[in-house]
Amino acid sequence: MTDQTKRVISFACFGAGVFLGLLGCLRAPAAIFVIGDNDSKAEIWTWGFYLATFVPTCLLALRRRKIASIWLLCLAIILTWGLFAERHYLEAVRHFPKDRMTHFLMNDMFQVYVLAAIGIFGLWTEQAGWPRIIGNKSADEVDSIT
């Protein structure tokens, strides 16, 4: 596979992350106006943190793929914690009926899967020595120069 093809594949993956993050930012104002008693503080802070860092991290991945990929995996862990905290809050504090775990894992955790997939892809391509998306040199060549 040529370096140009690798750059296009990487750009498509991280570009999809930017696109999905921007869609989330467009939907966020409508969700902010309906925050109420059924939302835990952990969920509110987690989603705010997610929306504030997902797009910039995917843009950072165009230049610094390893750092951005590690951050995306950490963000996936933080978002998982927030989603489970919200689920616990709804069941224990607000006394909502328990949802099926399969519904939670298939629908509510979709964003976590996207974050983890992009982060793993970035780490995998970094380990495989794929070239930078922006710039002429690969990450190994840049590290050996500095």
TORKOL-4160 file (C-alpha; in steps of 0.2 Angstrom, whole numbers, padded with zeros to 4 digits, m for minus):
146
<pt num="1" X="0000" Y="0000" Z="0000"/>
<pt num="2" X="0007" Y="0017" Z="m0005"/>
<pt num="3" X="0010" Y="0031" Z="0008"/>
<pt num="4" X="m0004" Y="0042" Z="m0001"/>
<pt num="5" X="m0017" Y="0028" Z="0001"/>
<pt num="6" X="m0012" Y="0026" Z="0019"/>
<pt num="7" X="m0014" Y="0045" Z="0021"/>
<pt num="8" X="m0031" Y="0045" Z="0013"/>
<pt num="9" X="m0037" Y="0030" Z="0024"/>
<pt num="10" X="m0031" Y="0039" Z="0040"/>
<pt num="11" X="m0039" Y="0056" Z="0034"/>
<pt num="12" X="m0055" Y="0047" Z="0031"/>
<pt num="13" X="m0055" Y="0039" Z="0048"/>
<pt num="14" X="m0051" Y="0054" Z="0058"/>
<pt num="15" X="m0061" Y="0065" Z="0046"/>
<pt num="16" X="m0076" Y="0054" Z="0050"/>
<pt num="17" X="m0073" Y="0058" Z="0069"/>
<pt num="18" X="m0073" Y="0076" Z="0066"/>
<pt num="19" X="m0089" Y="0075" Z="0056"/>
<pt num="20" X="m0098" Y="0065" Z="0069"/>
<pt num="21" X="m0091" Y="0076" Z="0083"/>
<pt num="22" X="m0098" Y="0091" Z="0073"/>
<pt num="23" X="m0115" Y="0083" Z="0072"/>
<pt num="24" X="m0115" Y="0080" Z="0090"/>
<pt num="25" X="m0111" Y="0098" Z="0093"/>
<pt num="26" X="m0125" Y="0103" Z="0082"/>
<pt num="27" X="m0137" Y="0092" Z="0092"/>
<pt num="28" X="m0130" Y="0098" Z="0109"/>
<pt num="29" X="m0140" Y="0115" Z="0111"/>
<pt num="30" X="m0156" Y="0106" Z="0109"/>
<pt num="31" X="m0151" Y="0093" Z="0123"/>
<pt num="32" X="m0145" Y="0107" Z="0134"/>
<pt num="33" X="m0162" Y="0115" Z="0135"/>
<pt num="34" X="m0170" Y="0099" Z="0141"/>
<pt num="35" X="m0158" Y="0095" Z="0155"/>
<pt num="36" X="m0168" Y="0091" Z="0171"/>
<pt num="37" X="m0170" Y="0080" Z="0186"/>
<pt num="38" X="m0167" Y="0064" Z="0176"/>
<pt num="39" X="m0150" Y="0069" Z="0172"/>
<pt num="40" X="m0136" Y="0066" Z="0184"/>
<pt num="41" X="m0121" Y="0078" Z="0186"/>
<pt num="42" X="m0109" Y="0065" Z="0181"/>
<pt num="43" X="m0118" Y="0063" Z="0164"/>
<pt num="44" X="m0119" Y="0082" Z="0161"/>
<pt num="45" X="m0101" Y="0084" Z="0165"/>
<pt num="46" X="m0096" Y="0069" Z="0154"/>
<pt num="47" X="m0106" Y="0074" Z="0139"/>
<pt num="48" X="m0099" Y="0092" Z="0140"/>
<pt num="49" X="m0081" Y="0086" Z="0142"/>
<pt num="50" X="m0084" Y="0074" Z="0127"/>
<pt num="51" X="m0091" Y="0088" Z="0116"/>
<pt num="52" X="m0077" Y="0100" Z="0120"/>
<pt num="53" X="m0063" Y="0088" Z="0116"/>
<pt num="54" X="m0069" Y="0075" Z="0103"/>
<pt num="55" X="m0067" Y="0087" Z="0088"/>
<pt num="56" X="m0051" Y="0095" Z="0093"/>
<pt num="57" X="m0043" Y="0078" Z="0097"/>
<pt num="58" X="m0048" Y="0071" Z="0080"/>
<pt num="59" X="m0040" Y="0087" Z="0072"/>
<pt num="60" X="m0024" Y="0085" Z="0082"/>
<pt num="61" X="m0023" Y="0067" Z="0075"/>
<pt num="62" X="m0020" Y="0074" Z="0058"/>
<pt num="63" X="m0003" Y="0080" Z="0065"/>
<pt num="64" X="0000" Y="0070" Z="0081"/>
<pt num="65" X="m0009" Y="0053" Z="0079"/>
<pt num="66" X="m0001" Y="0044" Z="0095"/>
<pt num="67" X="m0006" Y="0058" Z="0107"/>
<pt num="68" X="m0023" Y="0060" Z="0100"/>
<pt num="69" X="m0027" Y="0041" Z="0099"/>
<pt num="70" X="m0022" Y="0039" Z="0118"/>
<pt num="71" X="m0033" Y="0054" Z="0122"/>
<pt num="72" X="m0048" Y="0046" Z="0112"/>
<pt num="73" X="m0046" Y="0030" Z="0122"/>
<pt num="74" X="m0046" Y="0039" Z="0138"/>
<pt num="75" X="m0061" Y="0049" Z="0133"/>
<pt num="76" X="m0070" Y="0032" Z="0129"/>
<pt num="77" X="m0066" Y="0027" Z="0147"/>
<pt num="78" X="m0073" Y="0043" Z="0154"/>
<pt num="79" X="m0088" Y="0042" Z="0143"/>
<pt num="80" X="m0091" Y="0024" Z="0148"/>
<pt num="81" X="m0090" Y="0030" Z="0166"/>
<pt num="82" X="m0103" Y="0044" Z="0163"/>
<pt num="83" X="m0115" Y="0032" Z="0155"/>
<pt num="84" X="m0114" Y="0019" Z="0168"/>
<pt num="85" X="m0116" Y="0033" Z="0181"/>
<pt num="86" X="m0132" Y="0039" Z="0173"/>
<pt num="87" X="m0139" Y="0022" Z="0171"/>
<pt num="88" X="m0136" Y="0019" Z="0190"/>
<pt num="89" X="m0143" Y="0036" Z="0194"/>
<pt num="90" X="m0159" Y="0033" Z="0184"/>
<pt num="91" X="m0162" Y="0016" Z="0192"/>
<pt num="92" X="m0156" Y="0019" Z="0210"/>
<pt num="93" X="m0161" Y="0037" Z="0213"/>
<pt num="94" X="m0175" Y="0041" Z="0201"/>
<pt num="95" X="m0182" Y="0023" Z="0202"/>
<pt num="96" X="m0184" Y="0020" Z="0184"/>
<pt num="97" X="m0187" Y="0002" Z="0178"/>
<pt num="98" X="m0171" Y="m0007" Z="0174"/>
<pt num="99" X="m0167" Y="m0007" Z="0156"/>
<pt num="100" X="m0161" Y="m0023" Z="0147"/>
<pt num="101" X="m0142" Y="m0023" Z="0147"/>
<pt num="102" X="m0142" Y="m0027" Z="0128"/>
<pt num="103" X="m0151" Y="m0011" Z="0124"/>
<pt num="104" X="m0139" Y="m0001" Z="0134"/>
<pt num="105" X="m0124" Y="m0009" Z="0126"/>
<pt num="106" X="m0130" Y="m0008" Z="0109"/>
<pt num="107" X="m0138" Y="0009" Z="0109"/>
<pt num="108" X="m0131" Y="0020" Z="0123"/>
<pt num="109" X="m0113" Y="0014" Z="0121"/>
<pt num="110" X="m0112" Y="0018" Z="0102"/>
<pt num="111" X="m0102" Y="0034" Z="0105"/>
<pt num="112" X="m0090" Y="0024" Z="0116"/>
<pt num="113" X="m0087" Y="0011" Z="0102"/>
<pt num="114" X="m0084" Y="0025" Z="0089"/>
<pt num="115" X="m0071" Y="0033" Z="0101"/>
<pt num="116" X="m0062" Y="0017" Z="0104"/>
<pt num="117" X="m0062" Y="0011" Z="0086"/>
<pt num="118" X="m0054" Y="0028" Z="0080"/>
<pt num="119" X="m0042" Y="0027" Z="0095"/>
<pt num="120" X="m0037" Y="0009" Z="0091"/>
<pt num="121" X="m0035" Y="0013" Z="0073"/>
<pt num="122" X="m0024" Y="0028" Z="0077"/>
<pt num="123" X="m0013" Y="0018" Z="0088"/>
<pt num="124" X="m0012" Y="0003" Z="0076"/>
<pt num="125" X="m0007" Y="0014" Z="0062"/>
<pt num="126" X="0006" Y="0023" Z="0072"/>
<pt num="127" X="0014" Y="0006" Z="0077"/>
<pt num="128" X="0013" Y="0001" Z="0059"/>
<pt num="129" X="0023" Y="0016" Z="0054"/>
<pt num="130" X="0010" Y="0024" Z="0043"/>
<pt num="131" X="0015" Y="0042" Z="0037"/>
<pt num="132" X="0008" Y="0057" Z="0045"/>
<pt num="133" X="m0008" Y="0064" Z="0038"/>
<pt num="134" X="m0001" Y="0081" Z="0037"/>
<pt num="135" X="0017" Y="0083" Z="0034"/>
<pt num="136" X="0029" Y="0073" Z="0023"/>
<pt num="137" X="0038" Y="0063" Z="0036"/>
<pt num="138" X="0033" Y="0048" Z="0046"/>
<pt num="139" X="0032" Y="0048" Z="0065"/>
<pt num="140" X="0048" Y="0037" Z="0066"/>
<pt num="141" X="0058" Y="0049" Z="0055"/>
<pt num="142" X="0052" Y="0064" Z="0065"/>
<pt num="143" X="0056" Y="0055" Z="0082"/>
<pt num="144" X="0074" Y="0050" Z="0075"/>
<pt num="145" X="0077" Y="0068" Z="0070"/>
<pt num="146" X="0072" Y="0076" Z="0087"/>
